[in-house]
Amino acid sequence: MIRIAAMSMRSRRIPIALVIIALTTSMALLLAVERIKQSSQKGFNESLGGVDLVVGPRGSGLELILYTVFHLGNPTNNITTETLADIAANSAIEWVVPIALGDSHRGFRVISTTNEYFDRIKFAGDQPLSFAEGAAFGEINQVVLGSDVAKDLGYRVGSSIVGTHGSESLGKLHDDFAFQITGILNPTGTPTDKAVFVSLEGYELIHLGWASGSQTLSLKNLDIKTIPKERLYPKTVTAAYVGLASKLSLFKVSRSINDYDEEAISAVIPGVELAKLWSIVGTVDSVFKLMNWLIIGISLISMVTMTMTGLDSRTREMTILRALGATPSKLAGMIMMETALISVVSISLAIGLVRLLTWGTADIVSQWAGIRIELSWIAADELLTLWIIVAAGLIASLIPASMVYKRSLHQGFSS
């Protein structure tokens, strides 16, 4: 029966091919959108483990998370290190890691921080950062690279680099002071892989003599050994990551920081702000899903319509099959078999197309936010969705199958 159905379909290959293309693309888009959303959500949520609060200037909490954690956007204000010292004095706070942003290196974000960053910040839940080569910076002129920076630019431990003041396209080089690479981090699949890390003091040093984006003093003839390291500790930073001694005090500490009187600052909970992001994305995602399901429905209707309208032109075929001993039920089964074959071919092509779409989008998401999307052929829930579509197609094919059965049983086919 399968062979007969396949031969019959070959004679109608053009309209069947169009139906297969429509089903394949709609199924692939439906699965790809959901896969990309889930993988991106997982990647975003696992990018900043071990951090309970992010403290920064008062404003949009989501915007604060995006530019401090995912390097998306630029900070608009700073907070004072004196304020951070007051916050760190709270007995409920176990540690505070400040970060300062603003510079870049050949398209990668420069993050100035302390050595504690590499001990406190985690990824994928509770995985610690580790070094593939070298170690954390210990001197003002030392720098640590994320794995993607070292790989893409071909850097090794011992190489020297210079930063750019501001963005790569508009900023000016800090070519009067070079940093020496002292460590390269292992891959994490997070924005950390695309970051360049320097000490707060080193970051402060290269900005000595800068005003309104222009350099007025060169460091080439300056002996940095004559400058006490503590004098270079910045008065302001972009934000700070905060870890609590107990998760139970999370909301209490958050409220106390938001009520701080000396400076307009806010403490945001990363998970809460990311939930807001996914609620926004979820609305758009629902629209895409609805459109894809509508396309799938239209494709199934087209398949059934094609079968029904083609019954009259297949009268001779059905007559011959009846003459060869095919029963009405077998003829009806052949119609359903054709639907099953179309569905199986569409599923096979959709699985390949989904992987291709995921692979292409993974690279875009990785370049945009440093998030890696896992590549896989098919997941259990995705397979269930595909079989639901197949089942819907088979149910819909009952209409033309019943027509063939009745005509063959009661009326017969005239040659």
Beta strands, then each sheet from edge to edge (+ up, - down):
strand 1: 53-57
strand 2: 79-80
strand 3: 93-99
strand 4: 104-105
strand 5: 108-113
strand 6: 122-123
strand 7: 127-128
strand 8: 131-134
strand 9: 142-145
strand 10: 160-161
strand 11: 164-165
strand 12: 172-173
strand 13: 179-185
strand 14: 195-199
strand 15: 210-211
strand 16: 214-215
strand 17: 236-237
strand 18: 239-244
strand 19: 265-268
sheet 1: 3+ 18- 1+ 19-
sheet 2: 2+ 17-
sheet 3: 4+ 5- 14- 9+ 13+ 8-
sheet 4: 4+ 5- 14- 9+ 13+ 10-
sheet 5: 6+ 7-
sheet 6: 11+ 12-
sheet 7: 15+ 16-
end
